[in-house]
Amino acid sequence: MNKTIGVTELRRKFGDIFNEVARQHTLYILTRRNRPEVAMLPYEQYLTYLQLGERGVLERLDKHLARMAKVNAPYSDEEVEADLIEATKIVRSKRR
């Protein structure tokens, strides 16, 4: 269950809110001027979100690597490497 609380009220009730999040696994949305700005959640749930995000990044990376392999299939490793070296030179020259 999610609850919403303003920062001012949170300051007054921090100990109680902290215990509610830690022990009862209640999620809090912290607001400032009635706008949500921060989520307060149990540490275990935070770790789960991190793992899900990391898994999503790895899945997208795998998808892009597969696409790159398909696009580069007609070319030898040496040709791809030469193109990358040339592209790197171009980018570096534009930075100067």
N, C-alpha and C positions, 0 to 999 in steps of 0.2 A: 504494500500500500504506500502511495506517495503522499507526502504532506508538503505544504508550502508555508514558508515562514519568512518574515522580513528580517533584515540584518539587525535592526534595533531590538526586536523581540528576541532574536537568537542570543544576543549579548546577555540579556537578562536571564534566559533559561538555558544557557549553554550546557551545563552539567546534565540536566534532565534530557535535553535533546541528544547529547552525545551518548548517553546510556541507552536511549531508545533506539538509536541507529545501531549501536554495537550489540545490544542484547536482543532486541526485537526485530532487527533487520529492516527497520523502517527507513525508506528513502525520503530525503528532504530536498526540496528545491528552495534555494535561498534567493530572496529577491531584494532588489534595491529600487526604491521608487516604483514598486509593483512590476518590475521587469525581472524575469528570471535571469540569474547570472552564474550561479554555482549549484552543483549537485553534491549532496553529502550522502555517502553510502558506505556500507560495511566494507572493510578492506578486502575480504574474500571476493566480494562481488566486483570490486575494482580490478582485482587480478584477473577475474574471468573476462571482463571487458577488454583488458589489455591483450589477453591471449586471443580473443576473437578478432580484434583489430589486426594483430600480427598475422594471424592465419589468413585474413582477407588480403593483406599486403602480399603475402607469399603466393596466394592463389593468383592474384593479378600479375605478379612477376612471372610466374610459370606460364600464364597465358601469353604475355608479351614475348617471352623467350621462345615459345613455340611458334609464334607469328614471325619473329625474326628468323628463325631457322627455316621456315617455309619460304620467306621472301629471299633469303640468301642461298637457298639450295642450289640454284644454277651456278653459283660462283665458288671458286676455290677459297680455302682459308686465307691464302696469300693475297688474293684479290680483295677480300673483305678487310684484311689487316691494312693493306695499302690505302684503301679508301678511308679507313678510320684515322690513319696517320695524317693523310691529307686534310681531312676535316678538322682534326685537332690543330694543325698548323694554321688553317684559315681562321678558326675561332680565336686562337692566341694572338694572331696578327691584328685582329679587330679590337682587342682589349687594349692595345698599346696606343 
